[in-house]
Structure formats: C-alpha cells, structure tokens
C-alpha cells in the first residue's frame, strides 16, 4: 500500500530528479571555476600592461579607439600585440570584437581607470605598512603648477625600511591645492596622514621645505604650525636650496663673474636660437662674443669657477640624495669648504699691463686712491679672492647648524667622535641635552649617555669581528657609524634589547630629512605624466599614475590588485571571485 501511495510516488519522482541534477550542478561549478580562472588570467595580462605604461609615464588612451582604427591608443594596441602570443588574451579579444557590448569588457576606459586605481591602492598599502612599522617618519613637501595651470602639492615621507635597513623617501600623495597658505597646507597634510592612519602629532620627527614664506615662516608658515602641535617635528631648511643660493651669490659677486655668466648665457641663446636674424645682426653678436672669449680674463675667471664647480657639484648631488643624513651633510659641507679655501694658493699667468686710472681726491678726503699696478695682483685681489671669499662666507653663513646644541649632539654619532669617547671614556657634560630637549618623549638623556659610553667601548671591536645590526645607510662611510644586517630581524631585535635608547636615537637621527629634493624630482615626472596632450586628466587618475611612475621598486601583489579591481562592481566580483 505504501509503494502505491501518493506520498511514495512523489518522493520517488523527486529522488529521480535529484539524481539527474547532481552531475549538472557539479558541471556548472567546474565551469564557473574555469571561467573565473580564465578571467583572472586576462586581468593579470592587463595588470602587466598597465604597470608598463604607468612606470614609463606613457599615455593610455588614443584619439580614436575603435577596433577598425589603425591606431587605437597605447593600451588597446598593446593588448592586440600581446594577444598574438597569448591564446587566452587572443580568445578574449576576439570575443569582445564580435559581441561588443553584449559581453563583459575588461579593456574599456572605465575598467582602465579602475585597474589603475587598484594598482595604486596596492602600492599605497605597501608604503603605509612600511611607515607604520618604522614608527618614526619625516615629511618633505613642495608645490608647483602643472601644464593646465593647476597648483599641485607633492608630499614625500622619509622613513627607515625595517626589513632591509635602508632609508626610503616615498611619494605618498599628489593633490591639487587652491591655496598655499600655511593653514591650508596643514589641513591637507592632516587629511593625507589620516587617510594613511599616520599619527603625525606623535611620530613625526622632522620636516623639510624650501625657503618660501608659506613653508618656512616663523609665525604662519607650515613648519611653525606643525611644531605648535608637535614640538618634536624639527624643521630643516632644504640644504640643496641653500647651497643653490650660495652658487647664485658666487656667480654675481664681482664684475668679472657677472660678465662670464652673462656672456655664456648670451652665447647659449645665440647658438640655440631659431629666430631669423639678418647677417648684420648675427655678425655683430658673433664678433662681440668672440672678442670676449679670446680675452685672458675670460679664461682665468672660467678656470676659477670650473675648479669651484668641480668640487661643489659633488656636494650638490650628495645633498639631493635620498639616503644622506644630517651628520653626513655637515661633514660634506665642511670638507667642501676646506677644499675651496685651499684654492687661494692658485697661480696665475701674465696679464697685459693697462694704464692705471686714478680717482680724483675730493676736498675733505684724507686717504688717496691706491690702485694695484700689477695686473696679476689686481685680478687676484679683485676677482679671484672676491669669488673665493664670497663662496666660503656664504657656505659658512648658510650652513651654520653645527653651532646649535641639537646638531652638536648629532655629531656624537660620527666615527671621529665615537673613537674619541672610546679612547677617553669622557663625553661633554651637556652631551645629548639638546637632543633630549627635542625628543625627550622618545629617549631619556641619562640612559642615552650611559648606553653611548658602553656602545663606544665595544663598537670598534665588534666592527672588526662581526657585522653589527641594522644598517642605517649613508654615502659617507667615514662620518657615520654604520651597521649591516642584510635584512636579519634577529640582529635588529638584538640591538634594540642591548641598546634600546641608542637604537631609538639613531633611528630618529637617520629619519631626519636633509633636503626637499624628492618632491621636486616628483615634479619632473609630473611633466611627463601630465603633458599638453593629457591636460584634462582627473586628479585621482593623476595621483595614481604618479605613484606608479615614482615608486618603481615596489613589487605589487597581483592577487591583491585583482581583489581591489573586483570590488568596484558586483559584475566584476562575480567574474573574478
């Protein structure tokens, strides 16, 4: 009776249907997994293309991007080029060409922007993680106008990468700013740090800008506003900008120097000019230039500046490097200053003797005009010594931080001072007083003194027999105590445990910025990324492309990029997850 009942018959029918459905469901799941894998492979190819165009600062879009056009823009043309060697991409491109809008499209302009944004977020996450791990960081900031006359602000953060011990300066933001007042710049800084979960009011230890009033101002400048909320944020006026002012003063210090660079500028314009000129005008200009270039005063003055620039160009490049620290910068400046002073022993060749023009002695004047008769001595006193004295005076005046207690304390970390303390076992009574006044919440003065003395006793012995922990890298090996780990975290922890206060003080010292050259290097990329043919680019896309172009050494996580890309819409999430 049960087998013929309605309930049994319906249950049997359902069971039969279920058995038929099982293979179909399994087949559908396998098909879905295979389709997701296929789509991910396509997106991986597109990520590589996006990274290539972004890191080379190349445009993505074309004027016309139809499939029938001869030139469809860099992005689509590279897709078609890669499709010749990738069966997966070839199959997908063929499907898109045939079906058009009836199928999903990973290479539309909207998907391009979303893919760029996903890569940017991944790079941003890597930088954010490194900064949070480093704890201490400093900032450099600058502004400039782009090709569309929008003022752009670039923010660079300096920190120690704890994985390999190197000093990094990373571009973390490029934003349009409508104002350049100190208060507005502070608001933008606070917004960017909030986005990256960075507590600048606690962990910011240094800031470096150029000499603009909105940056350097003692009352309403950005540096003063930051220091009101964080007294530990030491301001460093960019050393590279200061040194540039030294050079400007040197090339304008006397008539011979002004004539030299004035004629050189005229010569450059004359040779490179494309403006049509008559033969008469060209002849006059060429004759005037030739007369000056054949004079001995030109040769001697040019030789003087060549000798000076041979020494100062090295210093200029050093001050703009990423991994230089303040201790090394002071050492390099002093070495350059001492070298320039030795040029006073320079010898001269004979010069023609000209008639001496004496100034008439006016009534009431006591001293009479005394002119140097010897032409060699005249050139030496009025030109050569003037150039050297102005150069050395300006360097001494503009780079006088070593007289400050804080910078005196930094010099204690040099090899020279460390050896002196190791031999005498004596440090100045006020040692690290200035450092503790600024960074007292991070280090204790007495503990730092005690650890410094203990460290100086054993450092040079350790240096001979083993590699010490944590490399605070520097270009001047003789001026700064140097560590080397090759990424050994155990050694890093060892230094923290043995000399914790010393380790903190060194970390802060190396994190302090020397110049604001990195934001200006970013502006060089800005001219390539946003040019006159790409002047309508949106700000979000511009920032993402700038980060990709500037931070070339950061390796992206492809799976993480796909995850961010898929989060843009439910359609992408279904296709990729």
LINRA-V591922 format. One record per helix or strand of 3 or more residues. SS is the DSSP state (h for helix, s for strand). FROM is the first residue (numbers start at 1). TO is the last residue. If there is no record, write none. Layout:
# LINRA-V591922
ss=(SS:SS)
from=(FROM:FROM)
to=(TO:TO)
This chain:
# LINRA-V591922
ss=(h:h:h:h:s:s:s:h:h:s:h:h:s:h:h:h:h:h:h:h:h:h:h:h:h:h:h:h:h:h)
from=(6:74:87:109:137:151:167:182:200:204:213:222:234:239:255:279:296:326:375:401:405:415:433:445:489:500:517:539:558:570)
to=(55:83:102:134:145:160:176:195:203:209:216:229:237:250:272:293:319:345:398:403:411:424:439:465:498:511:529:550:566:576)
